[in-house]
């Protein structure tokens, strides 16, 4: 097997069931191309349902509790070993176009951040940026989701180069002057949308790699469909809100769940006792303050954001074809974590480890190597990407990486290499710290210093409506799952180095 190119395409906060090949309410013809040409893994999981931890796991092949970027507002230390370093040893050129989010929006004297104010918006700095960035040879970055004021870095430079002199009209104050009351329809012309920027700049890198006849690892990192819910014309009206299936909570489904689930359904819940660091807690607020009309509209916009992104993923796939690179390029499409849009009465994300949030869309295409048109239930995790990339590149996998090499599973030579996945959510040092163990049938979630938890039988109860944690009939199952979880924790401990002598 020739040394393959690796193209990783990610979205941001995309629910696993938003690919047209499996959901006829949404149109994604280019993701469908990948489904037809590759293998879809229906049991892929994130190691953490927020951006920085999961994205850092992709880079390091380690869990958030191991690489250090344990929650939002933290950073992946620059000295952490990344997959880029090993791929460069194998002769690969490495690039990242789009969203990084390895660092927070605010730095400190002890913990600096290149993704923070004010350097985020120092365009002259980014025009001349050539510093090392987690082992990438080349980066072109941005930090905003839709109209957020965090606009800056290479995307803002590109807007100016494209002649979009009024770009501040499309972003919120204090950076821009867009009216914050405008929802769903984003007036930014499609030719200036960051989807266009990502596809154009990704394709420019592909041209360079083709011209130089060099193997590459290229991460094309899209921002959508992460809220705020905004999309350019005509995508904002592509879906009729009244014709979409809108998920809803089943009455009483949280009665057996831990208290924070029930509190989300109150009008004005008080979570201040959990705010250990004084920072915002994602998801810990009322999820009731949204009208039925708005619920339908946000799903319509969310789908429009995915369909627009799909168009520009298609432009990247077309470029691979035009350059003759398709046959020798592994394309992986996935996301960093999932999303709620009404399921269980929840919106967005937080400390709720339902499948909607921790299970991912996950497609692998490698013509004549990865089986085409196949759907597999082999468990996958984002921590597996780094070691699997190295395996395909013929590189030794560092002993520190705790992800599992999935190469033979992707190639269809082995049914599975995982019997479980683990998802972590440590959003505060002690008050919000939970982990979930999920295997082929069951899921168990445990909470630090709490006796409550969750157990769901995904075979009998796929919608996760009946928490078995306190069920007397399932006490033996609970003991077995707790032991399996402990084994899994022991098994994923990272090694600093191999053992090289008996003493």
N, C-alpha and C positions, 0 to 999 in steps of 0.2 A: 504494500500500500504506500503510495506517495505521501509525503508530508502534506496534510491538507491545510488549506486556509480555514480560519474560524471566524465566522460572522455572528456575533451575538446581537440580537435585536430585542430590546425590552420596551415594554410600556410601563406605565406607573399606576398602580392601584386598579388593576383590571380584574373584574370578576371572572372566575374560570368558565362560566357559561355564556360567554359573549363572542363566540366564533360562529359565523354563519353556517358552517358545515354541520354544526350540532344544534343550532338554535335558529329556526326559520324566521324569527322576528327581527333579526339583525343581518345586515349585509356586510360581509368581509371577504370579497372575492380573492384578495391576495393572501390573506391568512388561509383561506380555503385551498389556494395553490400549494401552500406548504403542507397542509393536511393531506392532500392528494399525493404529493410527492415524497412524503416522509412518514414518520411515526408520531402519533399523538399519544402522550402519556397522561392518562386521566387521573393519576394519583401522585401529582407533584405538589410539594409543600415548600413554604418559605420557612426560614429558621427564626423569623420574627416578623410580625405583621406591621412593621413600620419601615421607612425608607433607609435611613443610615445603617442600621444594623444588618438588614438583609443585603444591601448593596456591598457592604464591607465583607460579608460572608462570600459573595460571589468572587471578590478579589482575592481573598485569603484562603478559601477552602476551610474556614474555621467558623465555629458558632460565635454569636455575639458575646457570650460569656467568656470566650477565649481570646478573641481579637481585640476586645476592649471597647469598641463602639457599641455600648450596650443599650442605648436608647437614642431618641431624637435629642438634639442639643449637645451630644457628645461628638467626638471625632475619632476617625481611624488614625492612629499615630503614623507619622510618615516613615518611621523605621520598621513598620510591620512588613514582613515578607509577603509579597504578592505574586500571583501567577505570572504577571508580566515579566518578572525577573527570570523565571525559569524558561518562559517562551523565548525571551531574547537570547538566552544561551543556545537555544535550538535554532537560532537564525531568523526568528520572526520579528517583523515590525509591528508595533503595538500602538493602537489609537483609541481614543474615546471622543465621540461626538455627541453632545447633548448634555443630559443631566448626570452629574456626578453625585452630589449630596453625600460626600464622605466627611464633610465638615459642617459645623453649625453656622447660623447666620450672624452670630456674635462671637468674637474671640476674646481672649483675655491675655494678660501678660504671660501667664504660664502656658496657656493653650491657644496658640495663634490659629487663625482660620483664613484661608484664601477665599472662602465662600461667604465672607462676612462683610458687613459695612465697616468702613467706607471703601475698602479696596475692591469690593465687588463691582462698584460702579466707576472705578478709575479706568476709563477706557484706554487712556494712553499706556497705562501699565499692561493691560491685556493685549494691546497691539504688539508689544515687544516681549510678551511672555515666552520664555523658553526654559523655565526652571523644571527640574524633575517633578513629576506628579505621579506618585505611586507606581513608578516603573513604566508609565506610558511614554513612548517616543514623541507622541503628538496628541494634543488635546485641544478641543474647541468647546467651550463650556457656556452654560447658562444656568440660572437658578430659579427662575420664576415659573409658576404654574399659571397658565393663561395670563390674566391681566394683573397679577401681583406686582407690587412696587419693587420687588427684588430684581427686576429687569436690569441687565448689565452684561459684563464680560463679553464674550465673543459674539453673542447673538445681537447685542445692541450695536456693536461695531459693524456687523453684517447689514443691519437695517440701514445704517447711515451710508454704507457703501452702495446699497441698492437704491439710494435716493429717497428713502423714507424719512424725510427731514422732520416730519411731524409725529415721529414714533411715540412721543410722550402722550399723545392724545389717546393711545390705546392701553394705557397702564394707569394704575391707581396712584393717588397722592401718597407720600410727598414726592415720589419720583415723577409721576405723570399727573395728568389732569382729567382722567376719565371719571365720569359720574359713577360713583359706587352703587347707585341704585339700579343700574342697567344690569339685567340678568339674561343669561341664555344666548342671546345674539351678540357676538363680538364683532365690532365694526372693522377690525383689522382686515385688510384685503388678504385673500388667501396667498397671494404671492409674497406677502411679508410674514406669514404665520411661521412659527418655529418648526412646524412639520416640514415646510418647504426648505427652511434652512438646514435642518438635520439631513434630509434626503440629498440636497445639493452638495453639502460638504462631505457626507459619507461617500457619495459617488465620485467626488474629486479625489478622495483618498484611494478609492478603488482604481481609478485611472492611474494614479501614481504607482500603486503596487503592481499593476499590470505592466506598466512601462518599464519598471525596474526588475520585473520577473522575480519578485520576492514573496515568500510566505508571510501571511499577515494574521494578526488577531485584531479585529476591529469591533468595538462595542458601539453600536448605534442605539442611543439611549433616548427614547421619546418621553415626553412629559405627560401626555394625555393617557387615559381619561381622568386623571387626578383632578378633583375640584380645585378652584371654583368652576362651576358648570357654565362654560362659555365656548362657543364655536362659531367660526365664520360662516357667512352665507356660501352656498345654499344648504350647508349641513345642519344648520339650526332648525330647519323645517323638514328635514328628510323623513322624520318619523312622527306620525300622528299620536299624541299622547293617549288618546282614547282607544287606540287599537293595540296598545302594548299590554302585556301581562305585568301587573304591578305587584310585587311580593308584599305580603302583609303578615303581621303577627297573628298567631293563633291564640285566642283568649286563654289565659291560664298557663301558658307555656313556661313562664318564668317562676311559677309558684315554687318549684323545687330547686331553683337555681340560686347561686350566691347572691348576696344583697345588692351588689352593684348592677346586676341585670334588672332587678325590679325597680331600682331607683331611676333608671333611664326612662321609665314610663311614668314618672311623676312630673308634674308641671314645673316645679322649682326645687330639684333635689340639692342637697348640701353635701358636697364632696370635699369640703375644706379640710376635714380630718385626715385626708389621704395626701394632701399637698405638702409632702415632706420637704421638697426643695423650693416650694413656692412657685413652681412653673406650672404651666397649663398641663392638664392630664387629658390626653386624647381619648375621646369617647365618653368620658365621665361627665355627662351633662344630660339635660332632658332631650329625648329624641321624639317628643310628642309635638313640639311646636312647629309643625309643618302641615299645611292644608292638603286635602286630597288632590286638589288641582295642582298644587306645587309638586307633590310627590310624583304625579304623572309627568309633569313637564321636565323634572330633573332627570328622569329615566330617559325621556326622549332626547334630551341634550347629551346625556352620557353616551347613549348609543350613537348619536351623531358625531361625537368626538372620536369614538372608536372607528367609525366608518371613514372619517376623514384621515385619520392616522393610517388606516389600512391602504388608502390610495398612495400614500408616500412610502410605505413599506413596499408597495408594488413597484415604485420607481427604482428602489434599490435592487429588488429582485430582477427587474428588467436590465439594469446595468450589469449585473453579474452575467446574465445571458449574453448581452451585447459584447462583453469583453471575453467571452469564452471561459469564464471562471466558475460557472455553476457546477460542473462535474467534479471539481476538486475543492469545493468549499462546503464545509459543514455550516449549515444555517440553524441556529437555535432561536426560537421565539418563545419568550416567557415574560413575566412581570415580576415586580419585587414583592408584591403581596396583593391580596384580594380587596373586596369592597362590599359594603352593605348599601343597598338602595331599597330598604323596606323589609328585608328578611329579618324575622324575629323582632320587628318593630325598631330596627336599628338603622342608622345612617352613617356612612363614611367608614370609620375604623376605630379601634380601641382594644381594651382588654377582654375581648369576647372571641374565644377561639373556635368559632363555628367554621365549617368547611368554606362558607362564603368568603371568609377573610383569610384563611391560611392555605387553602388549596388554590392552585395556579393553572392558568392555561400554559401548556408546555408542548412544543412541537420541535422535532429534530428532523432535518432533511440533509441527506448526504447521498446523492444519486449513485445507484449501483452498490451501495454499502449498507445504508440504513433502509430497512424494508419500507416500501412505499404503500400508502393507503392503509396503514395498520394502526389500530388503537390498542394500547397496552395498559394494563393496570399495575405494571411494575412500579413500586414506590420510587420516587425521585425527591431530591432536596436541592435547593440552590447551593448548599455547601458542597455538593458533588460536582459542580461545574468545573472548578479549578483542577481537581485531580483528573477528571475525565479529559479535559483539554490537554493536559500534560501527557496522558496516556496516548492520545491520538498523535501527539507531536513526537512520541518516542522518547520522552524525557522521564527521568526518575521522579517519583512523587515524593516531596519532602515529608519526613516523618512527622513534622508538626501538623500537617493538614489532617483534619478529622473527617472530611467528606470522603465518600466512597467512589472509587473508579467505576463508572457506569458504561465504559466502552463496549464491553461484550453484550450488555443489555441493549444498548442503542443499535448495535449491529445485528441484533436478533439472534445471537449465538447462545445467549443465556437468558432464562426466563426472568430472573431477578437476582439482585445482590443485596437488597435491603429487605428486612422484615418489619421495619418500623421507621418512623420519622419523628423528630422532636422539634417543637416550636416553643420559643422562649418569648416572654413579654415581661421585661423588668423596666417599668416606666418610672419608678421611684426606688431609691436604695433599699428600703425595707417594706414600705406600705403597699406597693403594687409590684409584686414579684411572683410570676406564675410560669409554669411549664406544662406543655401538653405532649403526651406520648400517644401516637396513633399507629395502629398496625392495620392489617388487612381487613379487620372487622370492627375493632373497638377503638375508642378514644377515651383517655383519662386526662384530666387537668387537675393539677395540685397547686395550692397557694401557700406561700411562705407564711408560717406562723398562724395558719387558719385550719380549722378542721372541716370546713366545707370544701366542695370540689364538684367536679362533673365527670360522669361516665355516660357515654352514648354508645349504643349498639348500632353502628352504621349500616348493618345488614337489615335489621328489623325496623330501625327507626332512622332512615337516611336523612330526614329533615330535622333531626336532632330536637325533638319536642319533648322527650321523656328522659329526664336526668335520673340515672339509676344510682347515684352516689349513696343515697340513704335507704335504698331498697333492701329490705331484709332478705329477699329472695336472691339478691345478687351479691351478698356479702363475700362469698367465696371468690366470685369474679373480681371483686374489688381488691382482695388480697393478692390475687394472681397478677392483676394489672399493676398494682403498686410495686410488686417485686420486679416485674418486667421493666417498669420505668426506672427503677434503681439500677438494674443491670445495664439498661441503655445509657444512663448517665455515666456509670463506670466505664462503659465501652467507648464513650466518645471523649474521654480525657485525652488531652494533647500531650505528646511526648516532646521534650526539648531536644533529645538526640536518641539515636539507637543505643542499645546496650552493646558494648564492644569488647567486654572482658568479663570474666567470672567474678572479679573483685577489684 
